[in-house]
């Protein structure tokens, strides 16, 4: 019997037209992103908070540099994690081990009140665990689909929706608890759901069949029900390739492989400029939210915010819960233990959300947490990801390079909104009270740009990579994020000196002009990159 999707027979059961295994990965990645973004939302705020606020009272520049190194290192370790999985562990064991190490990392950070060593140990464990987890779960997603077409792009976009569902909940809840209750409680909460994510994946992993097993086993990379087909030679001519790899797939020529790896490298280079600017969200944009934005609301404004906050919290959680129940309907009979752990995690989440909203509505005023604005990115992803998924499946689907170019330009427009909003802030001012609308607009344009770059990039790495090097190629892809994180942290650290000498508006203009310029360059080289893809769309 020929299966439509890779994996086991149960993986042929679909949710929203995609294999059930995609949603096992969806929820695993969701809880990992909950832990990552929940901690990220608190990191700079905790480091710069005063001793009286139980923070470490670091200077902004020092906090942003540590933040940049952390962001960078969580993206460099996937290179080694991809190699380890490709050569030794297999993708599935790497995901489980990485999730366990990250759980221990969050537990260590929750103990930061006892000694600073626990804080640094926690960061180290998070970096190492992420290296095993991140590239390999993305590799499994790509191998659920047998064709390199629009369906895979749509699958990665849905997977990306899971990423941002976790980010949304993590920032919202860990940020709220960290700022309102205590930093270590926020750090600890992130680890609880990382643990649940690991368990639900571990007990459902057989749904993937042979996908992701140890490399020494036969059919270790994909479940094979494929046949020979057409490929293109180095000149773009369609030919039938009779040579098959060990999984029965057509084997491209060395020249085609080199060209496709070149395209991955070009995409990776341009994505440096995207994430260099985008990752200001947890750094300089968080400082802008904390110190330069009017977040104190009273009367009708406070009630309006509480109502909007309740709506944007409950409705997405209801949607994700519906997806959860749809998955249960398809696989509960076979993978009950996994679904029970997953269901338990959602019961806890609903309990925390109801408690949070109850507390907020009992207060006469409202102070918007500085971390709350980061929630907007994930919220916009959840709202617009299905729309973009449909666009990528339609006849209006642009090429990968065009998507990248548009994404970079939109990112720059978002920073233009911040630059305009900061225009009236005096040079060197350490505090101000500008309208929240500029941060909201920035996150909107950043999110639309992200949807044009990040999930598309993941899909193209999967489609263009030589089969046995998928994990390594994802590692190299994340190398770009490492460089972007380090540069972003150091650049963000100049916020005070640039603001003092030229004004805060000029600081944000730097992040406006460079992404827009790089986006225009990507549009110019579009046809060249399409040719080097040799038929991959």
PEFENSUL-V971618 format. One record per residue. N is the residue number from 1. RES is the residue in one letter. PSI is psi in radians with two decimals (NA if undefined). BURIAL is # if it has 9 or more other ideal C-beta (glycine too) atoms within 8 Angstrom, else .. D_LAST is the distance of its C-alpha to the last C-alpha in Angstrom with 2 decimals. Layout:
[[N,RES,PSI,BURIAL,D_LAST] [N,RES,PSI,BURIAL,D_LAST]]
This chain:
[[1,X,2.30,.,28.40] [2,X,2.17,.,24.60] [3,X,2.57,#,23.05] [4,X,-0.66,.,19.93] [5,X,2.77,#,19.31] [6,X,2.86,#,20.33] [7,X,-2.90,#,23.78] [8,X,3.13,#,27.12] [9,X,-0.67,.,28.32] [10,X,-0.44,#,28.82] [11,X,-0.20,#,25.19] [12,X,-0.24,#,24.47] [13,X,2.30,#,26.41] [14,X,2.65,#,24.17] [15,X,2.14,#,24.62] [16,X,0.56,.,22.79] [17,X,0.07,.,20.72] [18,X,2.75,#,19.57] [19,X,2.55,#,21.44] [20,X,-0.59,#,24.70] [21,X,-0.51,#,23.92] [22,X,-0.62,#,21.30] [23,X,-0.37,#,24.29] [24,X,-0.78,#,26.52] [25,X,-0.66,#,24.13] [26,X,-0.88,#,23.92] [27,X,-0.55,#,27.70] [28,X,-0.85,#,28.06] [29,X,-0.57,#,25.79] [30,X,-0.80,#,27.53] [31,X,-0.53,#,30.89] [32,X,-0.72,#,29.78] [33,X,-0.55,#,28.46] [34,X,-0.84,#,31.74] [35,X,-0.74,#,33.65] [36,X,-0.92,#,31.66] [37,X,-0.53,#,31.55] [38,X,-0.77,#,35.04] [39,X,-0.73,#,36.41] [40,X,-0.64,#,34.44] [41,X,-0.47,#,35.85] [42,X,-0.37,#,39.33] [43,X,-1.01,#,39.19] [44,X,-0.68,#,39.99] [45,X,-0.75,#,42.25] [46,X,-0.79,#,44.20] [47,X,-0.62,#,44.59] [48,X,-0.17,#,45.82] [49,X,2.60,#,48.01] [50,X,2.88,.,51.73] [51,X,-0.64,.,53.93] [52,X,-0.46,.,55.59] [53,X,0.26,.,52.24] [54,X,0.37,.,51.82] [55,X,-2.96,#,49.18] [56,X,-0.08,.,49.39] [57,X,0.73,.,50.06] [58,X,2.71,#,47.73] [59,X,2.64,.,47.12] [60,X,-0.79,#,43.82] [61,X,-0.77,#,42.71] [62,X,-0.73,#,43.44] [63,X,-0.72,#,41.70] [64,X,-0.58,#,38.51] [65,X,-0.78,#,38.53] [66,X,-0.73,#,38.89] [67,X,-0.78,#,36.16] [68,X,-0.74,#,33.84] [69,X,-0.68,#,34.73] [70,X,-0.87,#,34.18] [71,X,-0.75,#,30.73] [72,X,-0.80,#,29.88] [73,X,-0.52,#,31.31] [74,X,-0.21,#,29.58] [75,X,-0.24,#,26.31] [76,X,-0.60,#,27.73] [77,X,-0.45,#,29.08] [78,X,-0.42,#,25.71] [79,X,-0.81,#,25.38] [80,X,-0.63,#,28.54] [81,X,-0.67,#,27.76] [82,X,-0.72,#,24.54] [83,X,-0.78,#,26.60] [84,X,-0.73,#,29.40] [85,X,-0.74,#,27.26] [86,X,-0.68,#,25.46] [87,X,-0.50,.,28.87] [88,X,-1.08,.,31.48] [89,X,-0.62,#,31.09] [90,X,2.76,#,27.87] [91,X,-0.70,#,25.62] [92,X,-0.78,#,27.92] [93,X,-0.62,#,31.13] [94,X,-0.71,#,29.63] [95,X,-0.81,#,28.63] [96,X,-0.82,#,32.17] [97,X,-0.74,#,33.95] [98,X,-0.73,#,32.03] [99,X,-0.69,#,32.84] [100,X,-0.79,#,36.48] [101,X,-0.70,#,36.82] [102,X,-0.62,#,35.44] [103,X,-0.78,#,37.91] [104,X,-0.60,#,40.70] [105,X,-0.78,#,39.48] [106,X,-0.67,#,39.83] [107,X,-0.68,#,43.20] [108,X,-0.74,#,44.34] [109,X,-0.53,#,43.39] [110,X,-0.33,#,45.33] [111,X,0.25,#,48.39] [112,X,-0.38,#,48.10] [113,X,-0.39,.,51.40] [114,X,-0.79,.,53.32] [115,X,2.58,.,52.18] [116,X,-0.41,.,49.49] [117,X,-0.67,.,48.55] [118,X,-0.62,#,46.89] [119,X,-0.86,#,44.60] [120,X,-0.64,.,43.39] [121,X,-0.71,#,43.19] [122,X,-0.77,#,41.03] [123,X,-0.74,#,38.58] [124,X,-0.79,#,38.47] [125,X,-0.66,#,37.82] [126,X,-0.70,#,35.04] [127,X,-0.81,#,33.35] [128,X,-0.76,#,33.77] [129,X,-0.70,#,32.80] [130,X,-0.61,#,29.63] [131,X,-0.63,#,28.64] [132,X,-0.58,#,28.84] [133,X,-0.92,#,27.33] [134,X,-0.89,#,24.34] [135,X,-0.47,#,21.90] [136,X,-0.53,#,22.84] [137,X,-0.61,#,22.49] [138,X,-0.62,#,18.88] [139,X,-0.67,#,18.39] [140,X,-0.71,#,19.99] [141,X,-0.84,#,17.68] [142,X,-0.54,#,14.60] [143,X,-0.01,#,16.74] [144,X,-0.36,#,17.77] [145,X,2.39,#,14.65] [146,X,-0.27,.,14.42] [147,X,2.65,.,10.98] [148,X,1.03,.,7.62] [149,X,-2.80,.,6.60] [150,X,-0.51,#,7.88] [151,X,-0.68,#,11.18] [152,X,-0.71,#,10.62] [153,X,-0.78,#,9.63] [154,X,-0.67,#,12.78] [155,X,-0.74,#,14.71] [156,X,-0.58,#,14.33] [157,X,-0.69,#,15.42] [158,X,-0.74,#,18.40] [159,X,-0.68,#,19.16] [160,X,-0.52,#,19.20] [161,X,-0.68,#,21.64] [162,X,-0.71,#,23.82] [163,X,-0.81,#,23.77] [164,X,-0.36,#,25.06] [165,X,-0.74,#,27.49] [166,X,-0.74,#,29.13] [167,X,-0.74,#,29.12] [168,X,-0.92,#,30.68] [169,X,-0.67,#,33.43] [170,X,-0.82,#,34.05] [171,X,-0.78,#,34.57] [172,X,-0.90,#,36.61] [173,X,-0.82,#,38.89] [174,X,-0.69,#,39.18] [175,X,-0.79,#,39.55] [176,X,-0.87,#,42.21] [177,X,-0.70,#,44.14] [178,X,-0.78,#,43.90] [179,X,-0.59,#,45.19] [180,X,-0.56,.,47.65] [181,X,-0.95,.,48.93] [182,X,2.49,.,48.36] [183,X,-0.78,#,45.75] [184,X,-0.48,#,46.18] [185,X,-0.68,#,45.76] [186,X,-0.75,#,42.36] [187,X,-0.71,#,41.35] [188,X,-0.68,#,42.71] [189,X,-0.67,#,41.04] [190,X,-0.63,#,37.61] [191,X,-0.53,#,38.56] [192,X,-0.78,#,39.77] [193,X,-0.39,#,36.41] [194,X,-0.69,#,34.69] [195,X,-0.76,#,37.19] [196,X,-0.67,#,36.43] [197,X,-0.71,#,32.69] [198,X,-0.78,#,33.48] [199,X,-0.73,#,35.79] [200,X,-0.58,#,33.53] [201,X,-0.80,#,30.77] [202,X,-0.74,#,33.37] [203,X,-0.05,#,34.93] [204,X,0.08,#,31.73] [205,X,-0.35,#,29.78] [206,X,-0.23,.,30.64] [207,X,-0.35,#,28.25] [208,X,0.03,#,25.49] [209,X,-2.16,#,27.25] [210,X,-0.06,#,26.61] [211,X,2.22,#,23.65] [212,X,0.19,#,24.85] [213,X,3.02,#,28.20] [214,X,2.43,#,30.06] [215,X,-0.41,#,28.45] [216,X,-0.27,.,31.60] [217,X,2.68,#,31.04] [218,X,2.58,.,29.25] [219,X,0.69,#,25.83] [220,X,-0.37,#,25.80] [221,X,-0.68,#,22.10] [222,X,2.78,#,20.82] [223,X,2.17,#,22.52] [224,X,2.08,.,21.87] [225,X,0.57,.,21.79] [226,X,2.88,.,19.07] [227,X,3.03,.,19.65] [228,X,2.69,.,18.70] [229,X,-2.96,.,15.80] [230,X,2.45,#,13.95] [231,X,3.06,#,12.39] [232,X,2.53,#,12.39] [233,X,-3.08,#,15.30] [234,X,-0.20,.,15.75] [235,X,0.13,.,16.12] [236,X,0.13,.,12.84] [237,X,2.39,.,14.92] [238,X,2.27,.,14.03] [239,X,2.76,.,16.71] [240,X,2.10,.,17.99] [241,X,2.00,#,18.62] [242,X,-0.23,.,21.86] [243,X,2.28,.,21.97] [244,X,2.58,#,21.09] [245,X,-3.08,#,21.19] [246,X,-0.19,.,23.95] [247,X,0.11,#,22.03] [248,X,0.13,.,21.42] [249,X,2.61,#,17.71] [250,X,2.37,#,16.74] [251,X,1.97,.,17.47] [252,X,2.74,#,15.47] [253,X,2.79,#,17.96] [254,X,-0.64,.,19.31] [255,X,-0.71,.,18.03] [256,X,-0.74,#,14.36] [257,X,-0.77,#,15.11] [258,X,-0.74,.,16.83] [259,X,-0.74,#,14.16] [260,X,-0.66,#,11.63] [261,X,-0.61,#,14.65] [262,X,-0.74,#,15.38] [263,X,-0.76,#,12.19] [264,X,-0.74,#,13.20] [265,X,-0.69,#,16.64] [266,X,-0.79,#,15.88] [267,X,-0.77,#,14.23] [268,X,-0.71,#,17.29] [269,X,-0.79,.,19.65] [270,X,-0.51,#,18.66] [271,X,-0.34,#,18.77] [272,X,-0.79,#,22.38] [273,X,-0.54,#,23.37] [274,X,-0.94,#,21.87] [275,X,-0.48,#,23.71] [276,X,-0.78,#,26.75] [277,X,-0.74,#,27.38] [278,X,-0.68,#,26.09] [279,X,0.03,#,28.35] [280,X,-0.22,#,31.36] [281,X,-0.73,#,31.27] [282,X,-0.03,#,33.36] [283,X,-1.76,#,35.35] [284,X,-0.55,#,36.53] [285,X,-0.58,#,35.29] [286,X,-0.70,#,37.27] [287,X,-0.72,#,40.27] [288,X,-0.72,#,39.84] [289,X,-0.73,#,39.88] [290,X,-0.69,#,42.88] [291,X,-0.32,#,45.04] [292,X,0.04,#,44.09] [293,X,2.41,#,43.16] [294,X,1.88,.,45.69] [295,X,0.02,#,45.14] [296,X,2.11,.,48.61] [297,X,2.51,#,48.87] [298,X,2.85,.,52.03] [299,X,-2.30,.,53.17] [300,X,-0.61,.,50.77] [301,X,-0.72,#,47.99] [302,X,-0.78,#,48.32] [303,X,-0.69,.,48.29] [304,X,-0.79,#,45.25] [305,X,-0.78,#,43.31] [306,X,-0.71,#,44.49] [307,X,-0.81,.,43.43] [308,X,-0.75,.,39.97] [309,X,-0.71,#,39.58] [310,X,-0.73,#,40.67] [311,X,-0.83,.,38.25] [312,X,-0.23,#,35.17] [313,X,-0.86,#,36.29] [314,X,-0.77,#,37.27] [315,X,-0.88,.,34.63] [316,X,-0.66,#,31.55] [317,X,-0.61,#,33.63] [318,X,-0.72,.,34.44] [319,X,-0.80,#,30.78] [320,X,-0.65,#,29.99] [321,X,-0.65,#,33.17] [322,X,-0.71,.,32.05] [323,X,-0.72,#,28.83] [324,X,-0.83,#,31.21] [325,X,-0.61,.,33.44] [326,X,-0.69,#,30.60] [327,X,-0.76,#,29.71] [328,X,-0.74,#,33.43] [329,X,-0.58,.,33.71] [330,X,-0.65,#,31.21] [331,X,0.04,#,32.26] [332,X,-0.69,#,35.64] [333,X,-0.52,.,37.62] [334,X,-0.56,.,35.95] [335,X,0.94,#,35.22] [336,X,-0.75,.,38.09] [337,X,-0.77,.,38.95] [338,X,-0.80,#,35.51] [339,X,-0.54,#,35.56] [340,X,-0.77,.,39.11] [341,X,-0.71,#,38.25] [342,X,-0.76,#,35.30] [343,X,-0.69,#,37.60] [344,X,-0.71,#,40.31] [345,X,-0.62,#,38.11] [346,X,-0.58,#,37.40] [347,X,-0.75,.,41.15] [348,X,-0.77,#,41.83] [349,X,-0.81,#,39.21] [350,X,-0.67,#,40.69] [351,X,-0.76,.,44.13] [352,X,-0.72,#,43.25] [353,X,-0.80,#,41.59] [354,X,-0.72,.,44.68] [355,X,-0.77,.,46.98] [356,X,-0.84,#,45.17] [357,X,-0.65,#,45.23] [358,X,-0.79,.,48.86] [359,X,-0.75,.,49.87] [360,X,-0.74,#,48.13] [361,X,-0.27,.,49.74] [362,X,-0.10,.,53.13] [363,X,2.44,.,52.99] [364,X,-0.57,.,54.44] [365,X,3.11,.,52.16] [366,X,2.23,#,48.61] [367,X,1.98,.,47.27] [368,X,2.12,#,43.49] [369,X,2.48,#,42.43] [370,X,-0.56,#,40.69] [371,X,-0.30,#,38.00] [372,X,-0.62,#,37.41] [373,X,-0.53,#,35.26] [374,X,-0.40,#,32.57] [375,X,-0.52,#,32.36] [376,X,-0.66,#,30.91] [377,X,-0.87,#,27.57] [378,X,-0.65,#,27.20] [379,X,-0.81,#,28.70] [380,X,-0.59,#,26.26] [381,X,-0.84,#,23.35] [382,X,-0.68,#,24.93] [383,X,-0.76,.,25.49] [384,X,-0.26,#,22.19] [385,X,-0.79,#,19.64] [386,X,-0.61,.,19.87] [387,X,-0.83,.,19.47] [388,X,-0.59,#,16.27] [389,X,-0.73,#,14.98] [390,X,-0.67,#,15.81] [391,X,-0.75,#,14.30] [392,X,-0.40,#,10.80] [393,X,-0.14,#,11.47] [394,X,-3.13,.,12.94] [395,X,-0.14,.,12.48] [396,X,0.13,.,13.07] [397,X,1.99,#,9.82] [398,X,2.98,.,9.38] [399,X,2.85,#,6.95] [400,X,-0.85,#,7.61] [401,X,-0.65,#,10.54] [402,X,-0.72,#,11.98] [403,X,-0.76,#,12.13] [404,X,-0.79,#,13.86] [405,X,-0.81,#,16.16] [406,X,-0.73,#,17.20] [407,X,-0.76,#,17.89] [408,X,-0.70,#,20.13] [409,X,-0.76,#,21.97] [410,X,-0.65,#,22.69] [411,X,-0.79,#,24.00] [412,X,-0.67,#,26.34] [413,X,-0.66,#,27.57] [414,X,-0.75,#,28.55] [415,X,-0.47,#,30.70] [416,X,-0.64,#,32.14] [417,X,-0.75,#,33.55] [418,X,-0.71,#,35.22] [419,X,-0.72,#,36.55] [420,X,-0.75,#,38.09] [421,X,-0.55,#,39.55] [422,X,0.02,#,41.09] [423,X,-0.62,.,42.57] [424,X,-0.02,.,46.02] [425,X,2.21,#,46.41] [426,X,2.65,.,49.11] [427,X,2.31,.,48.38] [428,X,-0.02,.,48.97] [429,X,2.38,#,49.28] [430,X,-0.31,.,48.66] [431,X,2.73,.,48.49] [432,X,3.10,.,47.72] [433,X,1.14,.,47.02] [434,X,2.87,#,44.21] [435,X,2.58,.,42.56] [436,X,-0.29,#,39.92] [437,X,-0.54,.,37.80] [438,X,-0.66,#,36.31] [439,X,-0.69,#,34.96] [440,X,-0.79,#,33.64] [441,X,-0.72,#,31.80] [442,X,-0.83,#,30.45] [443,X,-0.57,#,29.05] [444,X,-0.91,#,27.51] [445,X,-0.63,#,25.56] [446,X,-0.69,#,24.69] [447,X,-0.79,#,23.32] [448,X,-0.69,#,21.12] [449,X,-0.69,#,19.82] [450,X,-0.69,#,19.36] [451,X,-0.40,#,17.20] [452,X,-0.25,#,14.79] [453,X,-1.00,#,14.88] [454,X,-0.98,.,16.08] [455,X,-0.58,#,14.32] [456,X,-0.73,#,10.90] [457,X,-0.77,#,12.12] [458,X,-0.75,#,13.33] [459,X,-0.75,#,10.18] [460,X,-0.60,#,8.39] [461,X,-0.75,#,11.76] [462,X,-0.73,#,11.88] [463,X,-0.57,#,8.69] [464,X,-0.29,#,9.56] [465,X,2.47,#,13.29] [466,X,2.45,#,15.68] [467,X,-0.74,#,16.93] [468,X,-0.06,.,20.44] [469,X,0.33,#,19.63] [470,X,-0.83,#,17.54] [471,X,-0.74,#,20.63] [472,X,-0.72,#,21.41] [473,X,-0.66,#,18.02] [474,X,-0.63,#,18.37] [475,X,-0.75,#,21.87] [476,X,-0.65,#,20.86] [477,X,-0.74,#,18.52] [478,X,-0.28,#,21.65] [479,X,-0.63,#,23.71] [480,X,-0.67,#,22.33] [481,X,-0.60,#,23.77] [482,X,-0.88,#,27.01] [483,X,-0.76,#,27.40] [484,X,-0.71,#,26.61] [485,X,-0.80,#,29.12] [486,X,-0.86,#,31.87] [487,X,-0.69,#,31.44] [488,X,-0.70,#,31.23] [489,X,-0.80,#,34.41] [490,X,-0.72,#,36.34] [491,X,-0.77,#,35.26] [492,X,-0.53,#,36.11] [493,X,-0.26,#,39.43] [494,X,0.13,#,40.44] [495,X,-0.70,#,40.55] [496,X,-0.77,.,44.36] [497,X,-0.72,.,45.06] [498,X,-0.72,#,42.72] [499,X,-0.69,#,44.07] [500,X,-0.65,.,47.62] [501,X,-0.57,.,47.27] [502,X,-0.33,.,44.83] [503,X,2.61,#,44.16] [504,X,-0.51,#,41.55] [505,X,-0.71,#,39.68] [506,X,-0.65,#,39.03] [507,X,-0.82,#,37.67] [508,X,-0.41,#,34.92] [509,X,-0.51,#,34.29] [510,X,-0.74,#,33.13] [511,X,-0.07,#,30.24] [512,X,-0.89,#,29.64] [513,X,-0.73,#,29.44] [514,X,-0.86,#,27.51] [515,X,-0.70,#,24.34] [516,X,-0.75,#,24.36] [517,X,-0.81,.,24.76] [518,X,-0.58,#,21.90] [519,X,-0.70,#,19.63] [520,X,-0.67,#,20.68] [521,X,-0.74,#,20.05] [522,X,-0.68,#,16.40] [523,X,-0.61,#,16.05] [524,X,-0.67,.,17.88] [525,X,0.24,#,15.70] [526,X,-0.91,#,12.36] [527,X,-0.65,.,12.23] [528,X,-0.78,.,13.48] [529,X,-0.67,#,10.82] [530,X,-0.73,#,7.97] [531,X,-0.71,.,10.40] [532,X,-0.20,#,11.00] [533,X,-0.35,#,7.65] [534,X,0.99,#,8.72] [535,X,-0.24,#,6.20] [536,X,2.27,#,3.80] [537,X,NA,.,0.00]]
